[in-house]
Amino acid sequence: MSLTTLKNLTFSKIRACALPAAIAAAGMLAGCGGFIYDGEGDCDPRYKVRFVFDKNLSFADAFSHEVNAVTLYIVEPESGRIIWSKSESGESVKAEGYMMDVDVEPGTYRLIAWCGEGAGTHFDIPQADIHTGLTCTLARTRGENGEARVDHDLKRLYHGRLEGAAFVDDEGTHVHTVHLVKNTNDVNVVLQNLSGKPLDSDKFSFTITDANGTMDWDNSIMPDETITYHAHDVRSGTAGVVMPDEGSRAITAVSACVASLTTARLMENRRGSMMLNVYNTEKGTTVASVPLIDYALMVKGRYEGVVSDQDYLDRQDKYDVVFFLDENNEWPRTHIYINSWKIVLQNTDL
């Protein structure tokens, strides 16, 4: 056999082997709309859900820094039936760029999420078939007089909802974003006695009362009994304060008492119902009783006109309240500091 004949036979075999592969590749391209998606292996759509926590006063996404557990529910909006749910937690959730893989048929759905360590621990979320069953109820104990009470630091709780999420039947990866609202708030109460008289933390008690312990599937507050939130940490100490002294400015050590409490969601439409109370247990008297939500909105300050009252309450999750006491450990009711803003009281009924 000549060298020319051998070359022609070899080329024919190569062309015969390559032709089926080329036809198969062309079929794949046609079946996927002319695109190949690395790592997907087929033409089915891929769905992912991203969670964002930018409902804060930094206006920046803090999800990876704050949230370590998520549960997502996917609901048929017409029937309200929950067709799919999934929970994930731990380091994978806190990883930068985390997204949840979702396995549902193409369609338009409502997405509901309860997130954070608090979901399932300090807050109970029942198993449900219909979205209206996805309520979130604060666990509470009973005091000697039967009061509903919470006396520990609440773990963080977040809620998210997305309406009309279209899961299209197109090849590729499709991402939907659920924005979260934080439902737990830290309140630090400081008592300062400028007379120099020492304050004994054992002689004071601190509570917040409100009927805000049950949230509906849409994060609105449902009817509930009044819950008394007790301080989970109370301590005494001294602090240096700059005081005027005959034209000079001197550092004076003052006695202080600090209490830390956590509470469930603050709602603008519950003005006047959430009360912050400080009691002198030695005398059996009330040192202060103020409507926390009303006072919190009075120090909205530079965010006035930028966000609504409810948006501010959702974004602000920490409140520092300072009462200055006289030599009798009484609050003169002339002013109060909240988040470093001074409120001069005109109406002592508040």
N, C-alpha and C positions, 0 to 999 in steps of 0.2 A: 504493500500500500504506500502510495506516495505521501510525502510530507504535506502537500496541499490538501489531499483528500482527508488526512487525519485531522487537520485544523478545522475543516468544514464540518466534520462529524462532531467534534468537540463543541464547537459553537452552537450547533443545532441542539445538542443535549442541554447546554446551559440555558438556551432560549426556551426550550420546552419546560424546564423546571421552573424558570422565573415567571412564566406566563400565568400559572394558577395563583401564585402569590400576589402578583400584580392585580389580578382580577379580584381576589379577596380583599386587598387593601382598598381598591376602588369601591367595593361594596360597603366597607366600613365607613369610608368618607361620605358616601351617599346616604347611609343610614343615620349618620350623626350630623347631617346638615352641612357636611363639608369640613368639619372640625374634629380634631382628635384632642381629648382631654387627658393629660398625663395623670396617671395614678388612679383614674376612675374605671378604666377597663370596659366600660359600656357607655351607652348613650342616655341612661336614665338621669333625671335631674337629681341634684344633691341639695338638701336643705340644711341650713345651719341657723342658729339663733345666737345673737350677740347680746350681752347684757351690759348696760352702761349706767353708772351712778354719777351723774353730773348735776343732780338736783341738790347742790350745795352752794355755799356762798363763795367758793372759789370758782364756780362755773367751769369746772374741769372734771374729767372722768376719774373717779377714785375707786372704781370697782375692784381692781386687782389688789388694792391696799386695804379695803374694808370688808369685802364680801368673800366668804369661804365656803358657802353652800348655796345651791340653787335647786328649786323644784319648779318645773315648767308644766303647765297644763294646756292642752290644745283642745279647743271647744268648737263644735259646729254652732255657728251663731243662730241659725233658725231654730234648732231643737234645744240648744243649750247643753247637748250631750258632750261629755268629756270623752274624746276618742283616743287620746294618747297622753301619757305623762312620763316624766323622767326626772330623777334626782341625781345630782352629782355634788361631790364635796371634796375638800382637801386641797393639796398643793396644785393639782391640775386646774382647779377652778381659779386659783390665784395667779396662775401663770399668765404672763403677758400675751395678749392676743387670744385668750380662751374663747371658744365658741362651742355650743352644744350641738351635736348631730341630731337631727330630727328625722324620723321615719314615718311619714304619712303620705296618703294619696294626694295628688294635686287637688287644690280647692282653695276656698277663701275661709279663713278661720279667725277666731278670737284667741289671743294668747294671754294667759294669766300666770303670774309667777309669785311665789312666796319664797323669800331668800333670807340668808343669814343664819347664824347659829341658833337664834331665838326660835325659828320655825321648827316646831316639833319638840322643843325642849321647854322653854318658858311660855310658849304660845302653842296652843293645840289647833291643828288643822285636820279635820276629819277626812276619812275616805269618802269619796263622793262620786256619783255617776253624772250628776247635773252640776253645772257651774255655780248655781246658787247655793250649793252645799259647801263651797270652798270658803267658808268663814274662818276667821282666825281669832281665837279666844285666849285671853291672858289667863294662865293658871294662877289660882289664888288659894290662900289658906284662910282659916277662920280664927278670929280672936276670941277672947273669953266672952265677949258680949255678942258674938255672932257676926261681927263685921268682916267683910271681905278685905283681906290685907295682902300686901306684897312687901317683904322686908329684905329682899336681896337685889343685887345689881342685875338688871335685865340684860340678857344677851341680845345682840343687835337683830333687828327685824326689818326687812325691806319688802315692798310690794311693787309689782310691775304689771302693766296691762297694755296690750296693743290690739286695736280693733281693725278688722278688715285686712288682715295679712294675707296677701295673695300668693299661694304656693303654685307657681305656674308650671305647666307641663312642657318645659323647654330644657334641652340639655344644658349642662353646666352646673355651677354651684350658685345657689341663691341664698342670700343672707337677709334675715329680718332682725331688727334691733328693738329690744325691750328696755325702756328707761325705768329706773327704779326710784322709789321714794322711801326714805328712811322713816320708820315708825317709832323708833325709840329715842328718848331724849335724856341727856344728863343735866341735872340741876345741882349746882353747888351753892349752898347757903353759908354766908359768913356773918358771924356776929362779932362786932368790934366794940370794945369798951374804951373810949378815949380818956376816961378818968384815971386809967391805970389800974383799976380794980380787976383782979384776976377773974377769968371766966372758967367755970368748971363745966366741962362738957356733959357730965353726969346730971347736971341740974336743968338740962334743956332737952326737949324732944322736937323732932321736925317731921312733918307729914305733908303730902300733897293728896288732895281728894278730888275725884271726878268719876263719872260713870262712863269711862272711855275704854273699857277693857275688851270689847268685842268689835272686830272690824269685818265688814261684809266683803264679798268677792271683789267689789270695785273699790275697796279701801275706805268706804264711808263708815262712820261710827254707827253701830246698831244699838238699840235700847239695851241697857245693862244696869246692874245694881251699882251703887257707889262703891268705889274701891279706894282704900286708904293705902297710899304708898309711904312706907316708913324709910327713914335714912338707913342705908346699908353700911355707912361708915361715919362716925362722929369722932372728932379729935380736937384737942385744945393746943394752943401754942401762943407765941408772941410774934409780933411783926413790927418792923420799924416804919414809922409814919413821919413825914415831914410836917412839922407844926410851926406856925408863926409864933415868934417869941420876942416881943418888943422890937419889931423891925428886922430881926434876924430870922433865919430858918434853921430850926434845930431838929435833929432826929430824935423822936420819942418812941420808946417801946410801948406798944399797946397789947393788951390781951385779946386773943381772938379764939373763936370756936368755929369750926368748919364742919359742915354736914354734907354728905353726898347722897343724892337720890336719883333714881331713874323712873321714867314714866312712859306710858304708851303715847300714841299720837296726839298732838295738839291740833285742835280744829278751830278755825276762826269763828264758826257759828256756835261755839261753846263758850263764848265770852261770858265771864261771870260765874261759870260753873266749876272751873278748875281753880281750887284754892290752895295756896301755899300757907302753911300754918307753922308758927313757932310757939312752943309752950314753955313756960317756966314751971318745971315739975316740982321745984322746991316750994314755990308759993301757990301753985295750982292756978296760975293765971295765964292768959294768952298774951304773949309778947307782940305777935304780929299775925294778921290774917289778911292776905292780899290776893286778888284775882290774877293768877300768873299770866294767863293769855293776854289779858288787857294790858298789863304792864310790859309784857314782852313786845307787843305791837307799838307801844309808846316809844320804844327805843329802836324802831325800824330804821331811823336815821337816814343815812346816805342811800339806802335802797328804796326810799320812798319814791314812787313814780317809776321805778325800774321793775319791781315785781309786785304782785298782788299780796294782800295780807296772808292768804293761805299759802301762797308760794313762798313767802318769807318764813312762815312757820315750818314748812316742809324742808327748806334749805338750812335753817338754823337748828342745830341739834344739841347745842350746849348753852346753858344759861347760868351766869354767875350773878348771884343776888347778894348784896351787902347791906346789912342793917347796922346803924351806929346806935349803941346803947348809952344811956346816961349812967350816973353813979348808982342808980337803983336797979340797973339791968333792965330798964324799960326803953322801948323805942319811942322817941319823941314824936314820930309821925310827921316830920317836917320834910324829909327827903329819903330817897332810896337809890342805890346804884344797881343797875342791871347791865351786865356786859360792858362795864366801865362808863356807861351813860348815867348821868345824874338826873333823877326825876325830882323836881321840886313839887311837893304835893299842895294842891289848891283845894281839892275836894277830898276830905278825909273819909268819905263814904266808900271810896275805892280801896 
